[in-house]
């Protein structure tokens, strides 16, 4: 089965406090950004990654905004679920921006990244934040990939929310170019369910749009 959860920020105790004991060998956990276990290569971080690498299930994540993008980009790109992903370990992978994967016979469109410019986050932008936003080339690749499958996917995984949805959750939220881009996908892409993180809340906006943070949601369709 596929399970979805939100920002972890490199905190293993936070991940373990969630209801993940039910995950089995063939299951997949997808994190909607701010995975955070690749940050400073400290002894604590290396130990945490080793523990995660021993998990029986597969861990996938899209990039958030609080990541060390240089460390992620240095990882080898390998073939995974019909596309390419950055290999962190034998069971941990970063889904590359704009790629489409087939996981348990479900098509999954992944688009990580975003911008730390929201006053609600109360976090100062870090020096790596200029690499957090997808480039124009990555967004065009995303469009091309969606067009190649007639703009029809089962699951969309992003860190940022579409602009209109973000404003539903937080009326005074600032918007960035990625929010606006994602808003166009609502009307131009057919999908069954969309999960996004970044807003640190667990809330279902509709039958096919969910903001996830600490919940562990089973994809069941």
C-alpha positions in Angstrom: 0.0 0.0 0.0 0.9 3.6 -0.4 0.9 5.9 2.6 1.4 9.7 2.7 2.7 11.9 5.5 4.0 15.5 5.8 7.1 17.5 6.9 9.5 15.6 9.1 12.4 18.2 9.2 15.0 15.4 9.9 13.4 14.5 13.2 13.4 10.7 13.5 11.4 10.8 16.8 8.7 12.9 15.1 8.4 10.3 12.3 8.3 7.4 14.8 5.6 9.2 16.8 3.3 8.8 13.8 1.3 5.7 13.1 3.9 4.0 10.9 4.2 0.7 12.7 1.6 -0.8 10.4 3.8 -0.4 7.3 5.1 -3.6 5.8 7.8 -4.7 3.5 6.0 -4.0 0.3 4.5 -0.7 1.4 5.6 2.8 0.3 5.7 6.0 2.5 5.7 9.3 0.6 6.7 12.5 2.4 5.3 15.7 1.0 8.5 17.7 1.4 10.9 18.9 4.1 12.3 15.4 4.6 15.3 17.1 6.1 17.5 14.1 6.8 20.1 15.4 4.3 21.3 18.6 5.9 24.7 18.8 7.5 26.1 15.2 7.3 26.5 15.2 11.1 27.0 12.1 13.1 23.5 12.3 14.4 22.1 12.7 10.9 24.2 9.8 9.6 22.9 7.6 12.4 19.3 8.6 11.7 19.7 7.8 8.0 21.2 4.4 8.8 18.2 3.6 11.0 15.8 4.7 8.3 17.7 2.6 5.7 16.9 -0.5 7.8 13.2 0.0 7.5 11.4 -2.7 5.5 9.3 -0.3 3.6 10.3 2.2 0.9 10.5 5.9 1.7 10.0 8.5 -1.0 10.0 12.2 -0.7 9.6 15.4 -2.7 11.8 18.3 -1.9 10.4 20.9 0.4 12.1 24.2 1.2 14.2 23.2 4.2 16.5 20.8 2.5 20.2 20.8 1.6 19.6 20.8 -2.2 23.3 20.4 -2.9 23.5 17.2 -1.0 20.4 15.8 -2.7 21.6 16.8 -6.2 24.9 15.1 -5.6 23.1 11.8 -5.2 23.0 9.4 -8.2 19.9 9.5 -10.4 18.6 5.9 -10.8 15.6 4.4 -12.6 12.7 4.0 -10.2 9.1 3.2 -10.8 9.4 4.0 -14.5 11.2 7.3 -14.1 14.3 8.7 -12.4 14.9 9.5 -8.7 17.8 10.4 -6.5 19.0 7.4 -4.5 19.7 8.2 -0.9 19.9 4.5 0.2 18.5 1.2 -0.9 15.0 2.1 0.4 15.1 6.0 0.4 14.7 8.1 -2.7 14.0 11.7 -3.6 11.4 12.0 -6.4 12.7 14.4 -9.0 10.7 17.5 -9.9 8.1 17.0 -12.6 8.6 13.3 -13.0 5.8 10.7 -13.2 6.1 7.4 -11.5 4.0 4.2 -11.5 3.7 2.9 -8.0 1.4 -0.1 -7.3 -0.3 0.5 -10.7 -1.0 4.1 -9.8 0.5 7.0 -11.7 2.1 9.6 -9.4 3.1 13.1 -10.5 5.7 14.6 -8.2 6.7 18.3 -8.0 8.7 19.3 -4.9 10.2 22.7 -4.0 8.7 26.0 -2.9 9.6 29.3 -1.3 10.1 30.3 2.4 8.3 33.6 2.2 5.3 33.0 4.3 5.1 35.0 7.5 3.1 32.1 9.1 6.2 29.9 8.9 8.2 32.2 11.2 11.4 30.7 9.8 14.2 32.7 8.3 15.1 31.7 4.7 18.3 29.6 4.7 21.2 30.2 2.2 20.1 27.2 0.1 16.6 28.6 -0.4 17.4 30.0 -3.8 17.5 26.4 -5.1 14.2 25.5 -3.6 12.0 26.9 -6.3 11.6 24.8 -9.5 13.3 26.3 -12.5 11.4 27.3 -15.7 13.0 24.2 -17.4 11.8 21.9 -14.6 8.2 23.3 -14.9 8.3 22.9 -18.6 9.5 19.4 -18.2 6.6 18.8 -15.8 4.1 20.1 -18.4 5.7 17.9 -21.1 5.5 14.8 -18.9 1.8 15.5 -18.1 1.0 16.0 -21.7 2.7 12.8 -22.6 0.1 10.9 -20.6 -2.8 13.1 -21.7 -2.8 15.1 -18.5 -4.3 12.2 -16.6 -2.7 10.9 -13.3 -3.9 9.1 -10.2 -2.0 11.0 -7.5 -0.3 14.4 -7.4 2.3 15.0 -4.7 3.6 18.5 -4.1 5.1 20.4 -1.2 3.4 23.7 -2.0 -0.3 24.2 -2.4 -2.1 25.6 -5.4 -2.7 29.3 -4.8 -6.5 29.1 -4.4 -6.2 26.2 -2.0 -3.5 27.9 0.1 -5.7 31.0 0.5 -8.5 28.7 1.7 -6.3 27.4 4.5 -4.6 30.7 5.4 -6.4 33.7 4.0 -3.4 36.1 4.3 -0.8 33.7 3.0 1.7 35.1 0.5 1.7 33.5 -2.9 4.7 32.6 -5.1 5.0 31.6 -8.8 4.8 27.9 -7.9 1.5 28.3 -6.1 0.1 30.0 -9.3 1.5 27.3 -11.5 -0.1 24.6 -9.4 -3.4 26.4 -9.6 -3.4 25.9 -13.4 -3.0 22.1 -12.8 -6.3 22.0 -10.9 -8.2 23.0 -14.1 -5.9 21.3 -16.7 -5.0 18.0 -15.2 -7.3 15.1 -14.4 -6.4 13.5 -11.0 -8.0 11.4 -8.3 -6.2 12.8 -5.3 -3.7 15.6 -4.6 -1.6 15.6 -1.4 0.5 18.6 -0.4 2.5 19.6 2.7 4.2 22.9 3.7 1.3 24.5 5.8 1.8 22.3 8.9 -1.8 21.2 9.2 -3.9 18.1 8.5 -6.9 19.1 6.6 -9.0 17.7 3.8 -10.2 20.5 1.5 -12.3 18.2 -0.7 -12.6 14.6 -1.7 -9.5 15.0 -3.9 -7.4 17.7 -2.2 -5.6 17.1 1.1 -3.1 19.0 3.2 -1.1 16.6 5.2 1.4 17.1 8.1 1.4 14.6 10.9 -1.2 12.2 9.7 -0.3 9.0 7.9 -2.9 8.6 5.2 -3.5 5.3 3.4 -4.1 5.7 -0.3 -7.1 3.4 -0.8 -8.7 3.5 -4.3 
